[in-house]
Amino acid sequence: MMRALVVDELAPDYAGLSVRDFAKPSPGPGQVLVRIRAASVNFPDLLQTEGKYQHRPDLPFVAGMEAAGDVVEVGEGSAFAVGDAVVGSARPEAVGGSGGPGAFAEYCVMANPRRMPANFSFSEAAAFGTAYLTAWVSLVSRAALKPGEWVLVHGASGGVGLAAVDLAMALGAKVIAAGASDEKLSIVAETYAPDAIINVTGGFRDQVKDLTGGGADVIYDPVGGDVFDESVRCIAFNGRLLTIGFASGRIPTLPVNLALIKGFSLMGVRAGEYGRRFPAEGRANLEAIWTMAEEGKLTPRVHAEFPLDRWREAYELLANRKVVGKAIIRPDL
């Protein structure tokens, strides 16, 4: 047995979750059993507690989708060895399911892990994959970002927003980091030094136009709502408006006459689905971000680390938009 954060019931306010003993998994062919050293908390983890995410495993299941740790057991045909430091995804499944328990546990099974970059801590490695893959698919695969272009990143202090700031700068773009908290934006400025910082409270389109000389070439929007509405007013001709999600809670609508007049494109981004639709490109995208990580070109930010018993603090920190980067659960604390 092992200790794990188990979802026994789908309920609001995480009422169906508890840390308890759970069956320790065994790796199948090509898989590895990993002792979890760090696991990152993502919004889908919160949504799964109420059955609001597209993947809905049968109950009960262990939560958590992304982790880093040490290999302790290898399945037949695996290329890894006991002791290897790895990072990868864990697909939460019910007891007896085809996958392994999720990442918020002392152990989990990984089917396709990667060797952890030597320059990353376990927490940095756990914080990296999902956020930076979303940023890469958005900025490179969808928007075809070019060096020197202006990129406006909304929600810049969140996990996927901060990854977009970091990646866009590494790709040679000029970056405007936008958000609604001066305190969090000051951390973004200190950590990444983007070309400009904008607090969107009270409006931002005139500031963006002034900074860019007419409008942003690429706008990265995981917020939606009013932020999306105003973004269409400060995008450059032939710009690309990337919709990543709707953290504001309101799904906006686009007056298509503005797209016609301003000649911009609206692009939806689902990084995981993009890789499923285009497997070869999906693999190439992963190679690209991890290569940049190994070369020291990207720096994920860990906001806070929590032991497994304090999982609720990590969840609420993310739910209440208090995180600058990623919250991490560490079962070894």
KETORZA-833595 format. One line per field, with one value per residue (C-alpha): z, y, x; residue number from 1. Coordinates in steps of 0.001 Angstrom, whole numbers, plus 500000, padded with zeros to 6 digits. Last residue first. Example, Ala and Ser with C-alpha at 12.3 -4.5 7.8 and 13.67 -1.06 7.14 Angstrom:
# residues 2
up = [507140 / 507800]
north = [498940 / 495500]
east = [513670 / 512300]
num = [2 / 1]
# end
This chain:
# residues 333
up = [502674 / 500454 / 499114 / 497473 / 496046 / 493876 / 493161 / 489831 / 488365 / 490310 / 492326 / 494219 / 491633 / 494248 / 492658 / 492495 / 496151 / 497013 / 495465 / 497100 / 500497 / 500067 / 499400 / 502884 / 503792 / 500642 / 501676 / 500048 / 497768 / 496673 / 493649 / 491450 / 488365 / 485138 / 483556 / 479846 / 477799 / 479964 / 477102 / 478776 / 478901 / 475231 / 474394 / 476550 / 474658 / 471188 / 471894 / 473137 / 470018 / 467789 / 469472 / 468853 / 465281 / 464665 / 466501 / 464664 / 465943 / 469329 / 469665 / 468874 / 471360 / 474130 / 473212 / 472973 / 471340 / 469479 / 466901 / 466028 / 462999 / 462309 / 459245 / 461159 / 459233 / 458845 / 462365 / 463640 / 461554 / 463212 / 466530 / 468663 / 471593 / 475108 / 477401 / 480903 / 483917 / 484039 / 483635 / 480170 / 478156 / 475602 / 472976 / 470713 / 468787 / 465751 / 464070 / 460356 / 461299 / 464869 / 467921 / 470273 / 469976 / 469721 / 473081 / 474725 / 474324 / 475214 / 478513 / 479225 / 479223 / 478197 / 480574 / 478863 / 476186 / 474223 / 471843 / 468845 / 466589 / 469262 / 468079 / 466572 / 467528 / 469929 / 473195 / 472307 / 470997 / 474084 / 476421 / 474531 / 474751 / 478479 / 480484 / 484070 / 485565 / 482842 / 484809 / 482106 / 482222 / 479352 / 477611 / 479849 / 482765 / 483597 / 487382 / 488550 / 486060 / 486794 / 490532 / 490001 / 488028 / 491053 / 493349 / 490721 / 490328 / 487322 / 484625 / 481508 / 480419 / 477220 / 475313 / 472395 / 470634 / 470396 / 470879 / 474458 / 475177 / 473828 / 475913 / 479242 / 478752 / 477482 / 480499 / 482777 / 481125 / 481335 / 485073 / 486052 / 486397 / 482785 / 482841 / 479515 / 477306 / 474630 / 472057 / 469814 / 466928 / 466889 / 466306 / 464514 / 466071 / 463897 / 465708 / 465839 / 466047 / 467468 / 469934 / 470948 / 470595 / 472430 / 475267 / 475847 / 475843 / 478333 / 480801 / 480547 / 480788 / 483234 / 486807 / 487493 / 486222 / 488399 / 491438 / 490778 / 490426 / 486914 / 485521 / 484999 / 482751 / 483877 / 481679 / 480006 / 480971 / 478582 / 480476 / 483997 / 487045 / 490325 / 493811 / 497015 / 495752 / 494037 / 490599 / 489472 / 489796 / 486850 / 483596 / 482474 / 485453 / 488339 / 490898 / 488974 / 486680 / 486886 / 483912 / 485129 / 483037 / 482921 / 484597 / 485292 / 487577 / 486952 / 490085 / 488743 / 485024 / 482021 / 478474 / 479482 / 477722 / 480717 / 483427 / 485589 / 489344 / 491576 / 489029 / 490830 / 490670 / 488613 / 488281 / 486166 / 486219 / 489807 / 491592 / 492706 / 491656 / 493275 / 491194 / 487436 / 485468 / 483908 / 481190 / 479743 / 483033 / 485043 / 487141 / 490394 / 491624 / 487994 / 487643 / 490308 / 488672 / 485308 / 486778 / 487315 / 490511 / 489972 / 491394 / 493137 / 494525 / 493387 / 493593 / 490040 / 488744 / 485130 / 482006 / 478872 / 479840 / 482956 / 486069 / 489446 / 491427 / 495209 / 496355 / 498228 / 501809 / 502604 / 501836 / 501283 / 498515 / 498071 / 499806 / 497355 / 497724 / 495447 / 495084 / 492915 / 495366 / 496338 / 494930 / 496550 / 497526 / 498086 / 500772 / 499677 / 500000]
north = [516272 / 513176 / 513401 / 516737 / 518669 / 521631 / 524943 / 526409 / 529824 / 532866 / 531280 / 533214 / 532773 / 531572 / 528131 / 527748 / 528577 / 526557 / 523385 / 523817 / 524495 / 521465 / 519211 / 519845 / 516157 / 515528 / 517965 / 521390 / 523328 / 526939 / 529221 / 527057 / 529020 / 527268 / 528494 / 528042 / 528432 / 526168 / 523858 / 520978 / 523103 / 524041 / 520350 / 519620 / 522196 / 520997 / 517277 / 517721 / 519646 / 517004 / 514282 / 516268 / 516918 / 513189 / 512525 / 515129 / 514718 / 513376 / 516055 / 518810 / 517278 / 517626 / 521207 / 522422 / 525855 / 527781 / 530296 / 533559 / 535200 / 538919 / 540965 / 544092 / 544771 / 541130 / 540104 / 543143 / 542192 / 538783 / 540181 / 537440 / 535853 / 535430 / 532378 / 533792 / 532169 / 534461 / 531432 / 530878 / 528907 / 529003 / 531371 / 532571 / 535808 / 535974 / 539293 / 540067 / 543684 / 544192 / 543321 / 546067 / 546071 / 542276 / 542138 / 544185 / 541480 / 538742 / 540424 / 540994 / 537260 / 535015 / 534343 / 531944 / 534568 / 534755 / 537731 / 537712 / 540635 / 543182 / 546502 / 549903 / 551074 / 548229 / 550157 / 552757 / 550184 / 548014 / 550961 / 552017 / 548484 / 548016 / 548718 / 549570 / 546596 / 545199 / 545809 / 546002 / 544995 / 545662 / 544238 / 541147 / 540946 / 537230 / 536867 / 540498 / 541435 / 538318 / 538974 / 542577 / 541245 / 539218 / 542255 / 544522 / 542081 / 542111 / 540626 / 541395 / 540536 / 542383 / 540482 / 541330 / 538049 / 536400 / 532769 / 532774 / 535774 / 533945 / 530880 / 532714 / 534800 / 531769 / 529701 / 532507 / 532407 / 528622 / 528571 / 531849 / 535154 / 536211 / 535815 / 537614 / 537471 / 540187 / 539177 / 541734 / 540298 / 540623 / 536945 / 535241 / 533391 / 530724 / 531325 / 527706 / 525432 / 528077 / 530333 / 528125 / 524694 / 525993 / 527659 / 524588 / 522407 / 524828 / 524571 / 520803 / 519896 / 522266 / 522280 / 518656 / 519352 / 522458 / 520469 / 517659 / 520233 / 521049 / 521444 / 517695 / 517549 / 514682 / 511616 / 511407 / 509298 / 507349 / 504801 / 506183 / 504294 / 506140 / 506153 / 508219 / 509803 / 512891 / 511658 / 509543 / 505841 / 503718 / 503061 / 500177 / 500506 / 498018 / 500765 / 503855 / 505758 / 508928 / 509222 / 509994 / 512254 / 512511 / 513272 / 510912 / 510515 / 507060 / 504999 / 501696 / 501578 / 502934 / 501619 / 499563 / 496214 / 494368 / 496725 / 498707 / 499296 / 502108 / 504928 / 508223 / 511244 / 513835 / 514475 / 515463 / 514294 / 514301 / 512623 / 508992 / 507349 / 506013 / 506284 / 505845 / 508178 / 511328 / 512766 / 515807 / 517724 / 518807 / 515657 / 517632 / 516630 / 516447 / 520233 / 520824 / 518471 / 520055 / 523388 / 522053 / 521067 / 519886 / 516690 / 516350 / 513479 / 510643 / 507179 / 505987 / 502593 / 502212 / 501088 / 499248 / 496115 / 496775 / 498613 / 497686 / 499902 / 500458 / 500028 / 503074 / 504220 / 507534 / 511242 / 512522 / 513951 / 513922 / 517241 / 519036 / 522186 / 520687 / 516919 / 513992 / 511129 / 508862 / 511079 / 509788 / 511730 / 508907 / 507033 / 503662 / 500000]
east = [508186 / 508544 / 504977 / 505835 / 502880 / 503866 / 502151 / 503203 / 504028 / 502857 / 500055 / 497371 / 494624 / 492094 / 491769 / 495544 / 496156 / 493068 / 494484 / 497889 / 496334 / 494073 / 497090 / 498487 / 498736 / 500796 / 503499 / 503411 / 505778 / 505322 / 505688 / 507900 / 508933 / 509850 / 513111 / 513711 / 516912 / 519069 / 520011 / 518185 / 515045 / 515347 / 515680 / 512641 / 510589 / 511596 / 511358 / 507814 / 506846 / 508457 / 506397 / 503218 / 504294 / 504512 / 501254 / 499138 / 495585 / 496692 / 499370 / 496895 / 494446 / 497012 / 497856 / 494293 / 494532 / 491848 / 493019 / 491253 / 492817 / 493231 / 492302 / 491327 / 488128 / 487090 / 488050 / 486155 / 483098 / 483297 / 482074 / 483662 / 481852 / 483208 / 483123 / 482811 / 484483 / 487494 / 489778 / 488352 / 490888 / 493688 / 492268 / 495060 / 494519 / 496776 / 497512 / 497148 / 496409 / 497550 / 495459 / 494335 / 490546 / 490239 / 492016 / 489269 / 486647 / 489131 / 489990 / 486300 / 485620 / 488508 / 491416 / 493852 / 494562 / 497808 / 497741 / 500084 / 500993 / 500082 / 498686 / 499418 / 502882 / 503515 / 503769 / 501145 / 498689 / 499142 / 498641 / 495514 / 494071 / 494651 / 491524 / 490580 / 492394 / 494658 / 497858 / 500518 / 504183 / 506597 / 509668 / 509656 / 512139 / 511722 / 511990 / 511765 / 509066 / 507013 / 507339 / 506208 / 503244 / 502174 / 502137 / 500577 / 497699 / 495361 / 497577 / 499547 / 503094 / 504030 / 506706 / 508939 / 509731 / 513143 / 512141 / 513472 / 511231 / 508203 / 509089 / 509371 / 506232 / 504298 / 505397 / 504199 / 500803 / 500481 / 501224 / 499626 / 501487 / 500984 / 497219 / 497286 / 500367 / 500664 / 503272 / 504992 / 506983 / 510777 / 511468 / 508563 / 505631 / 504020 / 500687 / 499473 / 502518 / 504865 / 503043 / 500141 / 501737 / 504802 / 502851 / 500701 / 503833 / 505381 / 502520 / 502064 / 505746 / 507435 / 506209 / 507177 / 510700 / 510983 / 509858 / 512344 / 515120 / 516206 / 519745 / 520174 / 517126 / 514876 / 514910 / 511534 / 508541 / 506317 / 504231 / 504469 / 503202 / 502767 / 504260 / 503994 / 500810 / 499491 / 500624 / 497695 / 497077 / 498102 / 496316 / 494119 / 491815 / 491772 / 491229 / 490148 / 492426 / 494473 / 496812 / 500310 / 502472 / 506217 / 509520 / 512396 / 515409 / 516890 / 517490 / 516182 / 516833 / 514986 / 514579 / 511548 / 511094 / 509656 / 508498 / 510853 / 510846 / 512111 / 512439 / 513011 / 510706 / 508889 / 505166 / 502175 / 498559 / 497312 / 494411 / 494163 / 490919 / 487754 / 485683 / 485653 / 487864 / 486416 / 488675 / 486890 / 487128 / 484086 / 483729 / 483771 / 487240 / 488359 / 488079 / 490719 / 493212 / 492357 / 493526 / 497047 / 498875 / 502428 / 503901 / 507270 / 509393 / 507176 / 508691 / 508234 / 507110 / 508125 / 506279 / 507407 / 505480 / 503389 / 504496 / 503004 / 500659 / 500539 / 496938 / 495718 / 496065 / 494479 / 494671 / 491164 / 489017 / 485214 / 484646 / 486937 / 484787 / 482152 / 481648 / 482674 / 483245 / 486148 / 488914 / 492099 / 495214 / 497705 / 499588 / 500959 / 500000]
num = [333 / 332 / 331 / 330 / 329 / 328 / 327 / 326 / 325 / 324 / 323 / 322 / 321 / 320 / 319 / 318 / 317 / 316 / 315 / 314 / 313 / 312 / 311 / 310 / 309 / 308 / 307 / 306 / 305 / 304 / 303 / 302 / 301 / 300 / 299 / 298 / 297 / 296 / 295 / 294 / 293 / 292 / 291 / 290 / 289 / 288 / 287 / 286 / 285 / 284 / 283 / 282 / 281 / 280 / 279 / 278 / 277 / 276 / 275 / 274 / 273 / 272 / 271 / 270 / 269 / 268 / 267 / 266 / 265 / 264 / 263 / 262 / 261 / 260 / 259 / 258 / 257 / 256 / 255 / 254 / 253 / 252 / 251 / 250 / 249 / 248 / 247 / 246 / 245 / 244 / 243 / 242 / 241 / 240 / 239 / 238 / 237 / 236 / 235 / 234 / 233 / 232 / 231 / 230 / 229 / 228 / 227 / 226 / 225 / 224 / 223 / 222 / 221 / 220 / 219 / 218 / 217 / 216 / 215 / 214 / 213 / 212 / 211 / 210 / 209 / 208 / 207 / 206 / 205 / 204 / 203 / 202 / 201 / 200 / 199 / 198 / 197 / 196 / 195 / 194 / 193 / 192 / 191 / 190 / 189 / 188 / 187 / 186 / 185 / 184 / 183 / 182 / 181 / 180 / 179 / 178 / 177 / 176 / 175 / 174 / 173 / 172 / 171 / 170 / 169 / 168 / 167 / 166 / 165 / 164 / 163 / 162 / 161 / 160 / 159 / 158 / 157 / 156 / 155 / 154 / 153 / 152 / 151 / 150 / 149 / 148 / 147 / 146 / 145 / 144 / 143 / 142 / 141 / 140 / 139 / 138 / 137 / 136 / 135 / 134 / 133 / 132 / 131 / 130 / 129 / 128 / 127 / 126 / 125 / 124 / 123 / 122 / 121 / 120 / 119 / 118 / 117 / 116 / 115 / 114 / 113 / 112 / 111 / 110 / 109 / 108 / 107 / 106 / 105 / 104 / 103 / 102 / 101 / 100 / 99 / 98 / 97 / 96 / 95 / 94 / 93 / 92 / 91 / 90 / 89 / 88 / 87 / 86 / 85 / 84 / 83 / 82 / 81 / 80 / 79 / 78 / 77 / 76 / 75 / 74 / 73 / 72 / 71 / 70 / 69 / 68 / 67 / 66 / 65 / 64 / 63 / 62 / 61 / 60 / 59 / 58 / 57 / 56 / 55 / 54 / 53 / 52 / 51 / 50 / 49 / 48 / 47 / 46 / 45 / 44 / 43 / 42 / 41 / 40 / 39 / 38 / 37 / 36 / 35 / 34 / 33 / 32 / 31 / 30 / 29 / 28 / 27 / 26 / 25 / 24 / 23 / 22 / 21 / 20 / 19 / 18 / 17 / 16 / 15 / 14 / 13 / 12 / 11 / 10 / 9 / 8 / 7 / 6 / 5 / 4 / 3 / 2 / 1]
# end
